[in-house]
Amino acid sequence: MVDISLIIGGPQGGGIESAGQIAIKSMVLLGYEVLGSREYHSNIMGAHSYYHLRVQQHRPRSLKLPVDGVLALDAESVFTHFRDVRPGGILVYDPGTKSTRVDAIQPMAGPLKKRLKSLFDSRGMQPVVESAVKLAEEAGARIVGLPLKEMLKTLSERTGAPVARVSRALNTLGLASMLYMLGVPVEYIEKAISLQFAGKEKVINMNVEAVRIAVDYVREAFGEPESRLPPGPRRGQTMMVATGNDLVAMGKIVGGLGVITYYPITPSSDEALYVEKHSYISIDGPLAEKLGYDKIAVAIVQMEDELASINAVLGAAAAGARASTTTSGPGFSLMNEAVSLAVEAEIPVVVTLWMRAGPSTGMPTRTGQQDLLHSIFSGHGDAPKIVLASGDHVEAFYDAIKAFNWAEEFQTPVIHLLDKYLASSMVSLAREDLDPSKVPITRGKLLDNPPADYRRYEVVEDGISPRARLGSATMVITGLEHDEYGYATEDPVMREIMMFKRERKFKVIEERIPDEEKAVLHGDSEASVALVSFGSTKQPILEALEMLRDEGVRARFAQVRLLYPFPGRLVEEMLEGVEKVIMVEQNLLGQLAMLLRAHTSIKPDSSIVKINGRPLYSFEVAGAVKRILETGEERVVVSHGS
């Protein structure tokens, strides 16, 4: 069974993202499935950044620590990750950095420097790279020194380019060395480079030459690898690799996106940039024949701020387009007034909210689940809306389509809740994993020919009035309370009629959205231990269930997908007979636990919490569950990750 984990570390802007993607593509070409995630500093070019990936024969559920190999392209990466290598794993570093002191690394966080110096002091060692390497070796790691400067000189001589130019291939020298030692055939590394830099022949040639120099050096210094990694089960199949940002953008496009706006903010901007790259969608077949053209345009606009972003899509949605804006916590705060407007005016708009570690700007490039209550209680007045959370990359794709369907069917804003981990992590996918036909596009009560006496807010039994496109009929759309035509009114009777009309929609939403879209029960349905969570913790929890089962611990997992309206009855049924309920959340307050207590008779017994901004690992969940079962602790805080 192949199960390989790697960390590629170096300075931000030093090609870490490219190295990670080349590693992923090499493994996917070889026939394996991959999960990779990038961790990077928010505001200092040159600060530590790393790519963490895992390779298996099936799609990995979560990242893994310790890893089989750490590639440290600078001294800071050695200091940050020397304890992440498993016994028998390899630490690849540049011996030219061995005398670098902790204090000399300007971007490194002060608290980490302090912890490292304390560690070295306790061992009677100098606070230098050489000491970190020695500790890794004592812990069982195999140390591999790469003379990166000399290798760059060789690359310069072979390509005829100056050292300053070929230094951009430093990441490839290190990556190729590590992959070759792990048994990855050279030809797959070279193919991955061709894919990564497609259309840039000079860049490809330079990096391929770097691969050959690296492999020649490793063969001469360390010999041939003990074995070559055999082809994986996906070898020869058409596969794709995509981030969560990519997949939400894809879902929106195939779901009929007409207009998308955004104001730049991490990590949502990459979603908008993906749409921008594909703003003209080629079509063929019957649809092209019907329309008389072979391309469909998507309007994408970078607005001056978040207020403009959401108000622009409210206008687009009122005009009949499928419209969405994308943002993160601080940006969503600015959108709150318009969320209320969408509720009052019954405008079907989709807001994609990528959660990150707050409050305020907090740690803007790190993950978290702290905007759950913010999303549900966004807006003023009684402003209910639909909130759904995706648990993984595939769900994110389909949910992006469903969000449009639900927004238009129920004429209400839909908040699609995701997080930074899903945004920037990349997975391998087969073609059959993404089938848009599984979610047919439904547009609800959208009139092509509204009647002469059209009433935009006609009072109907289900609370959902027939909707006409702006301009196709006389209507008034306003944030003021209104009558059936949309004219402002403060009549006390009409006020109650309209409030009850909007309330009735949410009873209909609860009835029409299928149970399987609201919550999903995983694992052993008869187990007396239950985990409850939402969002991207899904896959680590699923792997943790397997780890617990192997150790004789039976557990079930209730994944809540629809956060509002909260499926209280359904979750209570899923937890029937449970003796211990354990919440798993990446926020401090236990926001999902608050919802559970508010909407059910269940009082959670314990919680597993992660708040350090790093991804949740399956071994953390499994270990915390066992600890809770042994000690009865009410809250276990897990803290792995660099």
Buried (B, 14 or more C-beta within 10 A) or exposed (E): EBEBBBBBBBBBEBBBBBBBBBBBBBBBBBBBBBBBBBBBBBEBEBBBBBBBBBBBBEBBBBBBBBBBBBBBBBBBBBBBBBBBBBEEBBBBBBBBBBEBBBEEBEBBBEEBBEEBBEBBEEEEBBBBBBBBBBBBBEBEBBBBBBBBEEBBEBBBEBBEBEEEBBBBBBBBBBBBBBBBBBBBBBEBBBBBBBBBBEEEEEBBEBBBBBBBBBBEBBEEEBEEBEEBBEBBEBBEEEBBBBBBBBBBBBBBBBBBBBBBBBBEBBBBBBBBBBBBEBBEEEBEEEEBEEEEEBEBEBBBBBBEEBBBBBBBBBBBBBBBBBBBBBBBBBBBBBBBBBBBBBBBBBBBBBBBBBBBBBEEBBBBBBBBBBBBBBBBBBBEEEBBBBBBBBBBBBBBBBBBBBBBBBBBBBBBBBBBBBBBBBBBBBBBBEEEBBEBEEBEEEBBBBBEEBEEEBBBBBBBEBBBBBBBBBEBBBBBBEBEBBBBBBEEBEEEEBEEBBEEBBEBBBEBBBEEBEEEBBBBBBBBEEBEBBBBBBBBBBBBBBBBBEBBBEEEBBBBBBBBBBBBBBBBEBBBEBBEEBEBBBBBBBBEEBBBBBBBEEBBEBEBBBBBBBBBBBBBBBBBBBBBBBBBBEEEBEEBBBEBBB
